[in-house]
Amino acid sequence: MNSCSRVSLSESDLPLDRGKLSSLLAKTSPHLEVEVFLLQLLELVLFFLVDLFESLQVKMLHKFTLFISLMTVLKDVQCGPLSGPAINLTVSPGQDGVDIVRSHTVACTLDPRLTSMVKFTALTLCGSRSYGTASQFDSLATVDLWSAVAKPLGGLGDADVDVFGEIGRKDVSMSQIGISWKYPLASSYKQYKCVVNGLDSNGRAVTISIASEPSITSPDSIDIAVSDNHGAIDKQQVNCTSTDMESVELDFQNLTSKVDDIGEAVNSLEELIENQNLTILQRQQTILNELKLAKIARVLDKFDVSAVFQGRQYFVTKAVASFNIRNADFLCDVMGGYLTEIEDKEEYDFLFQFLKGVGGDNFFTGANDIEEEGVWTYWHSGKPVTYGNWQSGQPDNNQTNEDCMEIHISSNSTNNRHCTADAKFVCEVPV
């Protein structure tokens, strides 16, 4: 099967245990401080990716596939010259043919001391049923950093092969992956390839590989002549076929679609919350209005109310009481108005006729000269008084502190009076 991950990798094969991953990542060279920093940063990125995948309920199989893809996208780099052949591919043949290598055992060994890698994430042994640079390789066996257990791939099982191998650190003398074939499959593959994945000291993904060259010299043992590529990037990584890559792209597209769906759900939730908040505000305003109306209704029992005049109504207290200009204006405000501000003769005449009808002789307005003697202003707006209809000789500030204006019904005029005198008062309420 031309599949490098979908058939063989499962959730049990890749237990992305955080503690184990952290421990493995921490085992770096003590002489490379920059390397340690970058690997710690990579660890945080890996934990973030794991959390993201788990929150979106992505299958473990797809987690690993997408993780390898993301590591590749970060940037493939040139490792630089190696001091010697870091990878050795050995084929121990059983029977020889004219044009193929038929073997019992194929082994790939890696000397980590001869590479620029500081972490080895996977060793993979691949096989091709044809020769040439365009050959398609099947993944046959692998050992990786996460499981540390060699296992067959590509549909192979214990009935077909015995797999052996281990993957070490920079300070481990050798890592290897190998297969011992059981006939008749020993003759199925004509060429082999060894692929090493890892990280360099800058935390970047690096892949090196070698392929066997068929050479039949002796039935006892054949050391395949290999050409170390000195860190050249293997563009195929673990040589997934085009079908596999399309599957990975589809998985990634599905993941992107899920992220988009989550984004849309978040937007919908935000809109719902906004609508609910608006509804709550509207209900609160309704309750406040009802409370205000209830309070006004209770207050209205204490007032006589005029007809509408030029968009306003006048509320006059029914009871005579000691006047307090601040308290009076507050009660007017409760009803949505203020102490009366007479602006012209027309307004005065309307108000006088209304007050004459409700009974009483003295009615306080909002006009006063409390702040400055002789300077009359309206209490609520602070504007100058524009109309007074003062009684002859008024305002006279008789006996001082006559600082508030009243309408005097018996004389049909206004008069200055002490601001604490007993009288009714008049509110002006816009409608």
C-alpha positions in Angstrom: 0.0 0.0 0.0 1.3 3.4 -0.9 0.4 5.0 2.5 2.8 6.4 4.9 0.5 7.2 7.8 -3.2 6.5 7.3 -3.1 2.7 7.5 -0.5 2.3 10.2 -0.7 5.1 12.7 -3.4 5.1 15.4 -4.1 6.9 18.6 -2.4 4.1 20.6 0.7 4.4 18.4 1.1 8.1 19.2 0.4 8.8 22.8 1.3 12.5 22.9 1.8 12.5 26.6 2.9 16.0 27.7 5.2 14.9 30.5 7.0 12.4 28.2 7.2 15.0 25.4 8.6 17.6 27.8 11.2 15.2 29.2 12.3 14.2 25.7 12.6 17.8 24.5 14.5 18.7 27.6 17.3 16.2 26.8 19.3 18.6 24.6 23.0 19.4 24.4 24.1 21.3 27.6 26.5 23.4 25.5 23.8 25.0 23.3 21.9 27.7 25.3 20.2 29.0 22.1 19.2 25.4 21.2 17.6 24.9 24.6 15.6 28.2 24.3 14.3 27.3 20.8 13.4 23.8 21.8 11.5 25.1 24.9 9.7 27.5 22.5 8.9 24.6 20.2 7.5 22.6 23.2 5.1 25.4 23.9 4.0 25.4 20.3 3.5 21.7 20.4 1.3 21.9 23.5 -0.8 24.6 21.9 -1.3 22.5 18.8 -2.3 19.5 20.9 -4.8 21.6 22.8 -6.2 23.0 19.6 -6.6 19.5 18.0 -8.2 18.1 21.1 -10.7 21.0 21.4 -11.7 20.5 17.8 -12.0 16.7 18.3 -9.6 15.9 15.5 -8.7 12.2 15.3 -5.2 11.2 16.6 -4.3 9.9 13.2 -4.9 13.3 11.7 -3.1 15.0 14.5 0.2 13.4 13.7 -0.2 13.9 9.9 -1.1 17.6 10.3 1.8 18.0 12.9 4.3 16.6 10.4 2.9 18.9 7.7 3.1 21.9 9.9 6.7 21.1 10.9 7.6 20.9 7.2 5.9 24.2 6.4 8.0 25.9 9.0 11.0 25.7 6.6 13.2 22.9 5.3 16.9 23.9 5.7 20.3 22.7 4.5 22.1 20.9 7.3 25.6 21.7 6.0 28.5 19.3 5.4 28.7 16.2 7.6 32.0 14.9 8.8 31.3 11.4 7.6 28.6 9.0 6.4 25.9 9.6 9.0 23.5 7.0 7.6 24.4 3.4 6.6 22.0 1.1 4.8 22.8 -2.6 4.8 21.1 -5.4 3.0 21.9 -9.0 4.0 20.6 -11.1 1.0 19.1 -14.5 0.9 18.8 -15.4 -2.8 20.1 -13.3 -5.7 18.3 -12.5 -8.9 19.4 -10.9 -12.1 17.8 -7.6 -11.7 16.6 -7.4 -8.0 18.0 -7.6 -4.5 16.2 -10.4 -2.6 17.0 -10.1 1.0 16.1 -11.5 4.4 17.3 -8.4 6.4 17.5 -4.7 5.6 18.9 -2.4 8.3 19.3 1.4 8.4 21.7 2.8 11.1 22.3 6.4 12.0 25.4 7.8 13.8 24.0 11.0 15.5 27.4 12.3 16.1 28.0 12.9 12.4 24.9 15.1 11.9 24.0 18.7 12.6 20.7 17.5 14.2 20.2 17.8 17.9 16.9 15.9 18.0 15.8 12.9 16.0 12.1 12.6 15.7 11.8 9.6 13.4 13.7 6.9 11.4 11.7 5.4 8.6 12.7 2.5 6.2 11.0 2.6 2.8 10.9 0.2 -0.1 10.2 0.5 -3.9 9.1 -2.1 -6.3 11.0 -0.4 -9.1 14.3 1.4 -9.8 15.1 5.0 -10.6 14.8 8.4 -9.1 11.1 8.6 -10.0 10.4 5.4 -8.0 7.5 5.5 -5.5 8.5 4.3 -2.1 6.3 2.6 0.4 6.9 3.2 4.1 7.8 -0.3 5.6 8.8 0.4 9.2 9.5 3.3 11.5 10.6 4.2 15.0 9.7 7.7 16.4 10.5 9.9 19.3 7.0 9.6 20.8 6.5 5.9 21.0 10.2 4.9 20.9 9.0 1.5 19.6 9.8 0.1 16.1 6.7 -1.0 14.2 5.8 -2.1 10.7 3.9 0.2 8.3 2.1 -0.1 5.0 -0.1 -3.0 6.0 2.8 -5.3 7.0 2.3 -7.5 10.1 4.1 -10.0 12.2 3.3 -12.7 9.7 5.3 -10.8 7.1 8.3 -9.3 8.8 10.2 -8.9 12.1 10.9 -5.2 12.8 13.6 -4.0 15.1 15.0 -0.6 15.9 15.5 2.2 18.4 15.9 6.0 18.3 18.3 7.8 20.5 19.6 11.2 21.4 22.6 13.2 20.3 24.7 11.5 23.0 23.6 8.0 22.1 26.1 6.2 19.9 23.7 4.7 17.3 20.0 4.7 16.2 18.6 2.1 13.8 15.6 0.7 12.1 15.4 -2.6 10.3 13.3 -5.4 8.8 13.8 -9.2 8.6 11.7 -10.5 5.8 9.8 -13.7 5.7 9.4 -15.3 2.3 7.8 -14.8 -0.2 7.8 -11.0 0.4 11.5 -10.8 0.5 11.6 -10.5 -3.3 8.9 -7.8 -3.5 11.1 -4.8 -3.2 14.0 -3.9 -5.6 15.3 -0.7 -3.9 15.3 0.6 -0.3 15.5 4.0 1.3 16.3 5.3 4.8 14.8 8.6 5.9 15.8 10.5 9.1 13.6 13.4 10.5 14.8 15.7 13.2 15.5 19.3 14.4 18.7 21.3 14.0 20.2 23.6 16.7 17.9 26.4 15.5 14.8 24.3 16.1 14.0 23.9 12.3 12.8 20.7 10.7 15.5 18.8 8.9 15.3 15.6 6.8 18.1 13.6 5.4 17.9 10.3 3.4 19.8 7.8 1.4 18.7 5.1 -1.1 20.3 1.8 -1.9 21.9 1.1 -5.2 21.3 -2.6 -6.3 24.6 -4.4 -6.2 24.9 -8.2 -6.0 28.4 -9.3 -5.2 28.2 -11.9 -2.5 25.4 -14.1 -1.0 26.9 -13.6 2.4 26.5 -9.9 3.1 26.1 -6.8 1.0 26.9 -3.3 2.3 25.0 -1.1 -0.1 27.1 1.7 -1.5 25.4 4.8 -0.5 25.9 8.5 -1.2 25.4 10.6 1.9 23.6 13.7 0.7 25.3 15.8 3.4 22.1 17.2 4.8 20.2 17.8 1.5 16.5 18.1 2.0 14.3 15.2 1.0 11.3 16.9 -0.5 9.2 13.8 -0.1 9.7 13.7 3.7 8.6 10.1 4.4 7.6 9.8 0.7 3.9 10.0 0.9 2.3 9.4 -2.4 0.2 12.1 -4.1 -2.9 10.4 -2.8 -1.7 10.6 0.7 -0.8 14.3 0.4 -4.2 15.0 -1.1 -5.7 13.2 2.0 -3.6 15.4 4.3 -4.7 18.5 2.4 -8.3 17.4 2.7 -7.8 16.9 6.5 -6.4 20.3 6.8 -9.2 21.8 4.8 -11.7 20.0 7.0 -9.9 21.4 10.1 -10.0 24.9 8.5 -13.7 24.5 7.8 -14.3 23.5 11.5 -12.3 26.6 12.6 -14.5 28.7 10.3 -17.6 27.1 11.7 -16.5 27.8 15.3 -15.8 31.5 14.2 -19.4 31.7 12.8 -20.7 30.1 16.0 -18.8 32.7 18.1 -20.2 35.5 16.0 -23.7 34.2 16.4 -23.2 33.8 20.1 -21.9 37.4 20.4 -24.9 38.7 18.4 -27.3 36.7 20.6 -25.7 38.1 23.8 -25.9 41.6 22.3 -29.6 41.1 21.6 -30.2 39.7 25.1 -28.4 42.7 26.6 -30.5 45.0 24.6 -33.7 43.2 25.7 -32.5 43.4 29.3 -31.9 47.2 28.9 -35.3 47.7 27.4 -37.0 45.8 30.2 -35.0 47.8 32.8 -36.1 51.0 31.1 -39.7 49.8 31.1 -39.6 49.0 34.8 -38.0 52.4 35.5 -40.7 54.2 33.5 -43.4 52.2 35.3 -41.9 53.1 38.7 -41.6 56.8 37.6 -45.3 56.8 36.5 -46.3 55.2 39.8 -44.4 57.8 41.7 -45.9 60.6 39.6 -49.3 59.2 40.1 -48.8 59.4 43.9 -47.5 62.9 43.5 -50.3 64.0 41.2 -52.8 63.5 44.1 -51.1 66.5 45.7 -51.3 68.8 42.6 -53.9 70.5 40.4 -53.1 70.2 36.7 -53.8 72.8 34.0 -54.7 72.3 30.4 -51.9 72.2 27.8 -50.5 75.6 26.8 -47.8 75.9 24.1 -46.6 72.4 24.7 -46.6 72.7 28.5 -48.8 72.0 31.5 -48.7 73.6 34.9 -48.9 71.7 38.2 -49.8 73.6 41.3 -49.7 72.2 44.9 -53.1 71.8 46.6 -51.7 72.5 50.1 -50.2 75.7 51.4 -46.9 75.0 53.1 -43.5 76.6 54.0 -41.7 77.0 50.7 -38.2 75.5 50.0 -37.0 76.3 46.5 -34.7 73.3 46.3 -37.2 70.7 47.4 -39.9 72.3 45.3 -37.7 72.1 42.1 -36.9 68.4 43.0 -40.6 67.5 43.1 -41.1 69.3 39.8 -38.2 67.2 38.4 -39.9 64.0 39.5 -42.8 64.9 37.2 -40.4 65.8 34.3 -40.5 69.5 34.8 -39.2 72.4 36.9 -40.3 75.5 38.8 -42.2 77.8 36.5 -40.2 80.2 34.3 -42.6 82.9 33.0 -41.2 84.2 29.7 -43.8 86.6 28.4 -47.2 88.3 29.2 -49.2 85.6 27.2 -47.8 82.8 29.4 -48.4 85.0 32.5 -52.1 85.6 31.6 -52.8 81.9 31.0 -51.1 80.9 34.3 -52.9 83.6 36.2 -56.3 82.5 35.0 -55.5 78.8 35.9 -54.2 79.8 39.4 -57.2 82.0 40.1 -59.5 79.0 39.4 -57.8 76.6 41.8 -58.0 78.9 44.8 -55.4 80.6 46.9 -53.6 84.0 46.8 -49.9 83.3 46.8 -48.0 81.0 44.3 -44.2 80.8 44.2 -42.4 80.5 40.8 -38.8 79.7 40.0 -37.6 83.4 39.7 -35.2 84.5 42.5 -32.3 86.8 43.3 -30.7 84.6 46.0 -27.3 84.6 44.4 -27.0 88.4 43.9 -29.5 90.9 45.2 -31.4 92.7 42.4 -30.2 90.2 39.7 -33.3 88.0 39.1 -32.7 84.6 37.4 -34.7 81.3 37.1 -33.7 78.7 39.6 -33.7 75.7 37.2 -32.1 77.1 34.0 -30.1 79.9 35.5 -31.3 82.3 32.7 -32.2 85.9 33.4 -35.9 86.6 34.2 -37.5 88.0 31.0 -41.0 88.9 32.3 -42.0 90.0 35.8 -45.3 92.0 35.8 -44.1 93.4 39.1 -46.6 95.1 41.5 -45.9 98.9 41.9 -42.8 99.4 44.0 -41.6 95.9 43.7 -39.3 94.2 44.0 -38.3 96.2 47.2 -36.6 93.5 49.3 -38.7 94.7 52.2 -37.0 93.9 55.6 -34.3 92.2 53.4 -34.1 88.6 52.1 -37.3 88.8 50.1 -35.5 86.8 47.3 -38.3 84.7 45.7 -41.0 85.8 43.2 -44.6 84.9 43.9 -47.8 85.5 41.8 -50.2 87.5 43.9 -53.8 86.7 42.8 -55.6 89.6 44.6 -53.5 92.2 42.8 -52.9 90.3 39.6 -49.2 91.0 39.8 -45.9 89.5 41.0 -44.1 90.3 44.3 -40.9 89.5 46.0 -41.2 87.5 49.2 -39.2 85.5 51.8 -38.2 82.1 50.3 -39.6 80.2 53.4 -43.0 81.9 53.5 -46.2 79.8 53.5 -47.6 79.5 49.9 -48.3 77.1 47.1 -45.8 76.7 44.2 -46.2 76.0 40.5 -44.3 73.5 38.3 -44.0 73.8 34.5 -43.9 70.4 32.7 -43.2 70.0 29.0 -45.5 67.5 27.2 
